[in-house]
């Protein structure tokens, strides 16, 4: 009888632990807002500026730059570098990006495309064969990595629109990487989701997990001294390929990647046309292809309002779904092979 009670008690305790863990995990998933925490050291003086990022440390970095006389481009660069520290699963020097800059003097918008690209020597047939053998090949491992262009894009953004020295813009990110930041529940959840992939790399385990090799709980301090050294070297003017590129190509090449030295030399920034649309008396300007966000936003808003006008008594959720379908169909037709071939 006593053994039965002990067994039932153990089962109930296990259920409580499992249910509690699942509840914590669900409430900590990445779609949750991570910006509820107060901004540390952010500018408090009222200005005509605004900053929005997915991480408080990045928002604070941008706000500090603005407080010290930097422009919007300076703030964006500081935020991007800080995000590389605070959100390693989403952004960093190994990736790419877009930049949209409005100049109020000449009322012109500049759209910069520095998205990463596939290697020149990529063999599509071999890649398809590899994906058949390993469906996760484009998510994990060397084949999932494209030719990085983020640093080239940030340099071009700084050259054309920056005001403050690059070393000032990188200072908040360098400090955060060196001194460490306390991870959030979002980081912990992402780490658990990607735990098996991280465990395949000794360096990834050492950096992103605890000393005993498990994913951390919220509040654990993430320190990245190597990243701090890398950012400092780049901010001092050293070439990206000298600091990162050559090592990256050699490391990935040993694991089957086709990224070559030629790819690194060909990385560049392209100025693209913007997409524009009218909505309720306002002009929306956004990044054009290969980015799809602006096109979707404009199309979705316009289509939804038109459907509401045509069918005022229809269920609004139904109209939103139909507007979404039409918008994504339009996106698929708007993209040329050149903008989608990667």
C-alpha positions in Angstrom: 0.0 0.0 0.0 2.8 2.4 0.9 4.5 1.6 -2.3 1.3 2.4 -4.2 1.0 5.8 -2.5 4.7 6.5 -3.2 4.2 5.6 -6.9 1.1 7.7 -7.3 2.9 10.6 -5.5 5.9 10.3 -7.9 3.6 10.3 -10.9 1.7 13.3 -9.7 4.9 15.2 -9.0 6.2 14.3 -12.4 3.0 15.6 -14.0 3.2 18.8 -12.1 6.8 19.4 -13.2 6.0 18.6 -16.8 2.9 20.7 -17.0 4.7 23.6 -15.2 7.6 23.3 -17.7 5.3 23.3 -20.7 3.4 26.3 -19.3 6.7 28.2 -18.8 7.8 27.2 -22.3 4.6 28.3 -24.1 4.6 31.7 -22.3 8.2 32.2 -23.2 8.0 31.4 -27.0 9.8 33.9 -29.3 6.6 35.6 -30.5 6.2 37.1 -27.0 7.1 40.7 -26.6 10.6 41.0 -25.2 10.6 44.7 -24.8 8.5 45.2 -21.7 11.6 45.7 -19.5 12.6 49.3 -18.9 15.4 50.6 -21.0 18.8 50.8 -19.3 20.6 54.1 -19.7 18.3 55.3 -22.5 17.9 59.0 -23.4 15.3 60.6 -21.3 15.1 64.0 -22.8 12.1 64.6 -25.0 13.1 64.7 -28.7 11.5 64.1 -32.1 13.2 60.7 -32.4 12.0 57.2 -31.8 13.7 53.8 -31.6 12.1 50.4 -31.8 14.0 47.1 -31.7 13.3 43.6 -30.4 15.8 43.9 -27.5 16.0 46.6 -24.8 19.9 46.6 -24.9 19.7 47.4 -28.7 17.1 50.1 -28.2 19.1 51.6 -25.4 22.3 51.6 -27.6 20.4 53.5 -30.4 18.8 55.9 -28.0 22.2 56.7 -26.5 23.7 57.4 -29.9 20.9 59.8 -30.7 21.4 61.5 -27.3 25.0 62.1 -28.2 24.3 63.8 -31.6 24.1 60.8 -33.9 21.6 60.5 -36.7 19.1 57.9 -37.6 21.7 55.9 -39.6 24.1 56.0 -36.6 21.4 54.7 -34.3 20.4 51.9 -36.7 24.0 50.8 -36.9 24.4 50.8 -33.1 21.2 48.8 -32.8 22.2 46.3 -35.4 25.5 45.6 -33.7 23.8 45.3 -30.3 21.3 42.9 -31.7 24.2 40.7 -32.8 25.1 40.4 -29.1 21.7 40.1 -27.6 19.9 38.1 -30.3 22.5 35.8 -31.8 19.8 33.5 -33.2 18.3 36.2 -35.4 21.1 38.6 -36.5 24.8 39.1 -36.6 27.9 39.6 -38.7 27.3 36.3 -40.5 24.1 37.5 -42.1 22.8 40.4 -44.1 20.0 43.0 -44.1 18.2 45.9 -45.6 18.3 49.6 -44.8 15.7 52.2 -45.7 16.8 55.9 -45.3 14.7 59.0 -45.8 16.5 62.3 -46.3 14.2 65.2 -45.4 16.5 67.7 -47.2 15.8 66.3 -50.7 12.8 64.2 -49.7 14.3 61.1 -51.2 14.3 57.6 -49.8 17.3 55.3 -50.3 16.9 51.5 -50.1 20.0 49.5 -49.5 20.1 45.7 -50.1 22.9 43.8 -48.4 21.2 40.5 -48.0 23.5 37.5 -47.9 23.6 35.5 -51.1 24.3 31.9 -52.2 27.8 30.9 -53.2 28.8 31.4 -56.8 29.8 27.8 -57.2 26.7 26.3 -55.6 25.6 23.2 -57.5 21.8 23.1 -57.3 21.6 19.4 -58.2 24.0 18.4 -55.5 22.2 20.6 -53.0 18.9 18.9 -53.8 20.5 15.5 -53.4 21.9 16.6 -50.0 18.5 17.9 -48.9 16.9 14.6 -49.9 19.4 12.7 -47.7 19.1 15.3 -44.9 15.9 17.4 -44.8 17.5 19.7 -42.2 20.6 20.5 -44.3 19.3 24.0 -45.1 18.6 24.6 -41.4 21.6 23.2 -39.7 25.2 22.9 -40.7 27.4 24.5 -43.3 25.0 24.4 -46.2 22.6 26.6 -44.2 25.1 29.5 -44.3 25.1 32.0 -47.1 27.8 34.6 -48.0 27.6 37.3 -45.4 27.1 41.0 -46.2 25.9 42.7 -43.1 29.2 44.5 -42.3 29.5 45.7 -45.9 25.9 47.1 -45.6 26.6 48.8 -42.2 29.8 50.3 -43.6 28.0 51.7 -46.7 25.2 53.1 -44.5 27.8 54.8 -42.3 29.8 56.2 -45.2 26.7 57.7 -46.8 24.7 58.8 -43.8 26.7 58.5 -40.6 27.8 61.3 -38.4 29.6 59.8 -35.5 32.8 57.7 -35.6 32.2 54.0 -36.1 34.0 53.2 -32.9 31.4 55.2 -31.0 28.6 53.2 -32.7 30.1 49.9 -31.9 31.0 50.8 -28.2 27.6 49.7 -26.7 27.7 46.3 -28.4 31.3 45.7 -27.5 30.6 46.5 -23.9 27.5 44.2 -23.9 29.5 41.4 -25.4 32.4 41.8 -23.0 30.5 42.4 -19.8 27.6 40.1 -20.6 23.8 40.5 -20.7 21.2 38.7 -18.8 19.2 36.4 -21.1 15.5 36.5 -21.2 12.9 33.7 -21.3 12.9 34.1 -25.0 16.6 33.3 -25.3 16.1 30.2 -23.0 13.1 29.0 -25.1 15.1 29.4 -28.4 18.0 27.6 -26.9 15.9 24.6 -25.9 14.4 24.5 -29.4 17.8 24.5 -31.0 19.6 22.6 -28.3 20.4 19.5 -30.4 21.9 21.6 -33.2 24.0 23.7 -30.7 25.3 20.6 -29.0 26.9 19.5 -32.3 29.4 22.4 -32.0 31.8 22.6 -29.0 32.1 26.4 -29.5 28.4 26.9 -29.7 27.9 24.9 -26.5 30.6 26.8 -24.7 29.2 30.2 -25.7 25.5 29.8 -25.7 24.9 27.2 -23.0 25.9 26.9 -19.3 29.1 25.5 -18.0 27.5 22.0 -17.7 26.3 22.1 -21.3 22.6 22.8 -20.8 20.4 25.7 -22.0 20.2 28.4 -19.3 17.3 29.7 -17.5 16.3 33.4 -17.7 18.7 35.6 -15.9 21.8 33.7 -16.9 24.6 36.0 -18.1 25.7 35.5 -21.7 29.3 36.7 -22.3 30.9 36.7 -25.7 34.5 38.1 -25.3 35.5 36.8 -28.8 32.6 38.7 -30.4 33.7 41.8 -28.4 37.2 41.5 -29.9 35.8 41.0 -33.4 33.6 44.1 -33.2 36.5 46.2 -31.8 38.8 45.1 -34.7 36.2 45.9 -37.3 35.3 49.3 -35.6 39.1 50.1 -35.7 39.1 49.7 -39.5 40.3 46.2 -40.1 38.8 44.5 -43.1 35.9 42.1 -42.6 37.6 39.3 -44.5 40.8 39.7 -42.5 38.9 39.4 -39.2 36.1 37.1 -40.0 35.7 36.1 -43.7 38.8 34.0 -44.4 38.3 32.1 -41.1 34.6 31.6 -41.8 35.2 30.3 -45.4 37.9 27.9 -44.2 35.8 26.6 -41.3 32.7 26.0 -43.4 34.6 24.7 -46.4 36.0 21.9 -44.2 32.4 20.9 -43.6 31.2 20.9 -47.2 30.3 24.5 -47.8 31.0 26.0 -51.3 31.6 29.5 -50.0 34.9 30.6 -51.6 37.3 33.5 -51.3 35.8 34.9 -54.5 32.4 35.0 -52.9 33.8 37.0 -50.0 35.4 39.5 -52.4 32.2 39.8 -54.4 30.0 40.7 -51.4 28.5 44.1 -52.1 25.7 46.5 -51.4 23.0 47.2 -54.0 20.7 50.2 -54.1 17.2 49.1 -54.9 14.0 50.9 -55.9 11.4 51.3 -53.2 7.7 50.3 -53.2 5.1 52.9 -52.4 1.4 53.0 -51.8 -1.3 55.2 -50.5 -3.4 54.4 -47.5 -6.0 56.7 -45.9 -4.2 59.8 -47.2 -0.7 58.7 -46.2 2.1 57.5 -48.4 3.8 54.3 -47.3 7.3 53.8 -48.5 9.1 50.5 -47.9 11.9 48.2 -49.2 11.2 46.6 -52.5 12.2 43.1 -53.8 14.0 41.0 -52.7 12.3 42.1 -49.5 8.6 41.3 -49.4 7.5 43.0 -46.2 6.6 46.4 -47.6 4.8 45.0 -50.6 2.7 42.8 -48.4 1.9 45.6 -45.9 0.8 48.0 -48.6 -1.2 45.5 -50.6 -2.9 44.0 -47.5 -4.0 47.4 -46.1 -5.3 48.6 -49.4 -7.1 45.3 -50.2 -8.6 45.0 -46.8 -10.1 48.5 -46.9 -11.5 47.9 -50.4 -13.1 44.6 -49.3 -14.7 46.3 -46.3 -16.1 49.0 -48.5 -17.6 46.4 -50.9 -18.8 44.1 -48.1 -19.6 46.2 -45.0 -21.6 43.4 -43.4 -19.1 40.6 -43.9 -17.1 39.1 -41.1 -13.9 41.2 -40.7 -11.7 38.1 -40.1 -13.0 36.5 -43.3 -12.1 39.7 -45.2 -8.7 39.8 -43.6 -8.0 36.3 -44.7 -9.1 36.9 -48.2 -7.0 40.1 -48.3 -4.0 38.2 -47.1 -4.4 35.5 -49.8 -4.6 38.1 -52.5 -1.6 40.0 -51.2 0.6 37.0 -51.0 -0.5 35.9 -54.5 0.5 39.4 -55.7 3.8 39.1 -54.0 4.5 35.8 -55.8 3.8 37.4 -59.2 5.8 40.5 -58.5 9.1 38.7 -57.9 11.4 38.2 -60.9 13.7 35.2 -61.1 16.6 37.5 -60.5 15.3 38.6 -57.1 14.3 35.1 -55.9 17.1 33.0 -57.3 19.4 32.1 -54.4 
